[in-house]
């Protein structure tokens, strides 16, 4: 297995695990639909027509890099 393939696979694995991660000892509160406050905020902002950049700035988060691509 080449270095590039190995790094690509490991980055994809990392992103998959990170997508479902929570800080240790914390249980995210959810609403009746099972969404966290942040997830609900993202949906509300999307419904308002906000762009990804506007949403990440508003919520103070960083967007995840595209799947299979290491962050720059």
C-alpha positions as CSV (number, residue, x, y, z in Angstrom):
1,X,0.0,0.0,0.0
2,X,1.4,3.3,-1.0
3,X,1.9,6.2,1.4
4,X,-0.7,8.4,-0.4
5,X,-3.3,5.6,-0.3
6,X,-2.7,5.0,3.4
7,X,-3.0,8.7,4.3
8,X,-6.2,9.0,2.3
9,X,-7.7,6.0,4.0
10,X,-6.7,7.2,7.4
11,X,-8.1,10.7,6.8
12,X,-11.4,9.2,5.7
13,X,-11.5,7.0,8.8
14,X,-10.6,10.0,11.0
15,X,-13.4,12.1,9.5
16,X,-16.0,9.3,10.0
17,X,-15.0,8.9,13.6
18,X,-14.9,12.7,14.2
19,X,-18.4,13.2,12.7
20,X,-19.9,11.2,15.6
21,X,-17.6,12.3,18.3
22,X,-18.5,14.1,21.6
23,X,-16.3,15.4,24.3
24,X,-15.7,12.8,27.1
25,X,-18.2,12.9,29.9
26,X,-20.7,15.1,28.0
27,X,-24.1,14.0,26.8
28,X,-25.5,16.3,24.1
29,X,-29.0,17.5,25.0
30,X,-31.4,16.8,22.2
31,X,-34.9,18.1,21.3
32,X,-37.9,16.0,20.5
33,X,-36.5,15.2,17.1
34,X,-33.2,14.0,18.5
35,X,-31.3,17.0,17.3
36,X,-28.8,18.9,19.3
37,X,-29.1,22.7,19.8
38,X,-26.3,23.2,17.2
39,X,-27.9,20.9,14.7
40,X,-31.2,22.7,15.1
41,X,-29.4,26.1,14.6
42,X,-27.8,24.9,11.4
43,X,-31.1,23.7,10.0
44,X,-32.8,27.0,10.9
45,X,-30.0,29.0,9.3
46,X,-30.1,26.9,6.2
47,X,-33.8,27.4,6.0
48,X,-33.2,31.2,6.2
49,X,-30.9,30.8,3.1
50,X,-27.6,31.3,4.9
51,X,-24.4,30.0,3.2
52,X,-22.1,27.5,4.8
53,X,-19.6,30.3,5.4
54,X,-22.2,32.5,7.1
55,X,-23.4,29.6,9.3
56,X,-19.9,28.6,10.4
57,X,-19.1,32.2,11.3
58,X,-22.4,32.7,13.1
59,X,-21.9,29.5,15.2
60,X,-18.2,29.8,15.7
61,X,-17.3,26.4,14.2
62,X,-15.0,25.3,11.4
63,X,-16.4,23.4,8.4
64,X,-15.1,19.8,7.9
65,X,-12.9,19.3,4.9
66,X,-14.5,17.3,2.0
67,X,-14.6,13.5,2.7
68,X,-11.4,11.8,1.6
69,X,-9.4,15.0,1.4
70,X,-6.9,16.0,4.1
71,X,-7.4,19.5,5.6
72,X,-5.2,22.2,4.2
